[in-house]
Amino acid sequence: MWSSQPVNNGTQNNKENVTQKNDTKIPTLGMTSAISTAPPKPSDLLKTQELEEALKPFGVFESEQELNHRMVILGKLYSLVKQWIKDVSISKNMPESVAENVGGKIYTFGSYRLGVHNRGADIDALCVAPRHISRNDFFGSFYELLKKQPEVTDLRAVEEAFVPVIKMNFDGIEIDMLFARLLLKEIPDSMDLRDDLLLKNLDQKCVRSLNGCRVTDEILRLVPNVDNFRLALRAIKLWAKRHGIYSNALGYLGGVSWAMLVARTCQLYPNAAPATLVHKFFLVFSQWKWPQPVLLKQPSNVNLGFAVWDPRVNIQDRYHLMPIITPAYPQQNSTFNVSGSTRQIIMEEFKLGLQLTDDIMLSKQTWDKLFEPPLFFMKYKHFIVLLVSAESPEDHLEWCGLVESKFRLLIGTLERNQHITLAHINPESFSLLESQRESNTHCSMWFIGLEFAKSENLNVNLTFDIQQFTETVQNHALNISMLKEGMKLEARHVKRKQLYQYLSPSLLKRERKTSITVKSQSNGTDSKKRLSDPGNSDSDNPNKKIRLSEEMHSTYDDSSNNSTSLNCNEDSNSNISLTEEAHSVSQSAPSHTSSTPSTQEAVCT
């Protein structure tokens, strides 16, 4: 699985390298030599200017005032950390003169540290403390200190998370703050976290917390031109978000994965202008032979006892579909959530992106076309809509976070159904129309588009799949004592013609109008046929029937351990057949509350 090509010193340069006018030797970065070290042409620089202008309307650049505001906030947070560490040190019988010098530091990572954060984006921060400061202190006394700050709102601690975090809004800026304790007496301001030996004898949570900073710094070190990397990454991140493939939790790629793909492109084209890098990004990764891993450097040989991604040793690593390996020890696959469906969707977008950037570089299209969202609701005829609701804004935020983190389990279950060829979840959440919403509730919706295999007289019953998913979410919420009265999760089958009941008419009208425009411009290519003809394989055969639950729902509250109850009627030749079935209310046994809509049966053809 590791790349078979060793790092070389440029001895295998191609013809472009040989004819390069600039004789300056550029060091090879990454696992292989560069594909081209050709300098940018004037047309490439012009395309870069056009790209930068096209990005501005999307708010990807902050003003000087906004950047300074972030610096002020980080300065205040740093002062709080220093004072807190000093106070805790003194409370543990350390002389004040010594406590003054034990240090402590705030590091940033993620998009802010990479220099590619959007206007209003959050800041990922890490608090690094000396050995006598514990994680309990961080989630105890430091949390209480933050509570007292007038600038801090929406403060919440997620101590049991895979990477424990304190979340807050600090003077208008969202901050996610991690904690790591190093086995050192003091933390000087000059501390460099890239030293692998700092991880020796640390616990897993500290290593995970440090990993973000170490990976971010290593990415910046491994790209040949940081400014070009940043502009290209801004463009790719915006494209990925607009096309609904930016979400690590849902099985797409997260921020660090997109950063590593762009960094690898920069290594392969070290002198290219940002516009060229965006074009080459699509060229490289639309043809990438997955599951061949993407690596920015030779994996470290450090052996401190932490698990690293290595399919030669770890059997589970052999099943990863799109491995993109972090460059800092311990190396991990940042895309382990990617499924068969999400990989297929991402690869389709890569290929469409290549076609579009080909035209852009030839001045047949403009950059704004790259950032137009796809026609998700015109692409499929069948959807599962997941409705997540709660009675208060705070409960709704917490409940949505938990349910969203479990969506990929449902996608995996649907993919294992032999009759489903694609389960496409849209990362964007939508608010339920006011006319459909219960009073005094907050409700968000997610949509999964379904494609079915071609087969005659096919019946697909998803009752058990949905029930298994809802029970998993419920059990997890119960185990962490998060389930509260009023928290509900519903899953419904919806046909495209029923979407008007859930989505605003303006959204559907816009997609329909764009679909008609694309259809009229179609030149017969496969990609344009897919965009203009939203019909899917499940509608090609009039004899095929898909039996789904019209409304599959489960209601969770403190007083009962409810589970999903679904019943499907017999197949019929009608387009859609509905049967309503009432449910009794009982506090002593699992049941649906009286406010829950009755179950509707559906046979879809």
Secondary structure, DSSP 8 states (H G I E B T S, - for coil): ---SS---SSTT--HHHHT-S--------SSS--S------HHHHHHHHHHHHHHGGGT-S--HHHHHHHHHHHHHHHHHHHHHHHHHHHHTT--HHHHTTSB-EEEEEHHHHHT---TT--EEEEEEE-TTS-HHHIIIIIHHHHHT-TTEEEEEEETTSSS-EEEEEETTEEEEEEEEE-SSS-B-TT--TT-GGGGTT--HHHHHHHHHHHHHHHHHHH-S-HHHHHHHHHHHHHHHHHTT-B-TTTTSB-HHHHHHHHHHHHHHSTT--HHHHHHHHHHHHHS--TTS-B-SS------SS-----TTT-GGGGG-SS-BB-SSSS--BTTTT--HHHHHHHHHHHHHHHHHHHHHHTTSS-GGGGG----HHHH-SEEEEEEEEESSHHHHHHHHHHHHHHHHHHHHHHHTSTTEEEEEE-S--EE--GGGS-TT-EEEEEEEEEEE---TT-----HHHHHHHHHHHHHHHHHTT---TT-EEEEEEEEGGGGGGTS-HHHHHHHHHHHHHHHHT--S-HHHHHHH----GGGS-TT--EEEES-EEEE-BTTB------------SSS----EE-----SSS----TTS--EEEEEE-
